[in-house]
Amino acid sequence: KSWLSISCSCTGQSMESIPSSSVVNKPGETLSLSCRGSGFTFSCCSMHWIRQPAVKWLEWIGVGYSTSSKNTYASSVRGRAEISRDDSNSMVYLRLSNLKPEDSAVYYCAKHTHWLKEAEKLYKNSTEHLFPKTYRWQQNI
């Protein structure tokens, strides 16, 4: 049997992972992650989900807006991922269905920054699905 190991971390002014511990899912199951933001006007920020598989680069999963029809997803998760928000409680959620072994990763949520917008643009214009892991990325999310 295959198992997936999932852990979640959240970054921003202040982001809280719910749950804060690792979770284990089987392939085919659905993953649900939550992050709560504080210290900024949550409803004004688009919220990104990013993941990092073991010994691999960061991968952008998608972005969630207050208007969910604007949400955008990476091709690797399109049709399986859903980002939703509860702006009144400063919460953002990721639901990833039909899990695959390659979904094993540390998952991050991050509020929008100018650099993240540029990274998203680069992602959309690239055949690569992965971003280089850089200190600049880590400092700006």
Buried (B, 14 or more C-beta within 10 A) or exposed (E): EEEBEBBBBBBBEEBBBEEEEEBEBEBEEEBBBBBBBEEBEBEEBBBBBBBBBEEEBBBBBBBBBEEEEEBBBBEBBEEBBBBEBEBEEBBBBBBBBEBBEEBBBBBBBBBBBEEBEEBBEEBEEEEEEBBEEEEEBEEBB
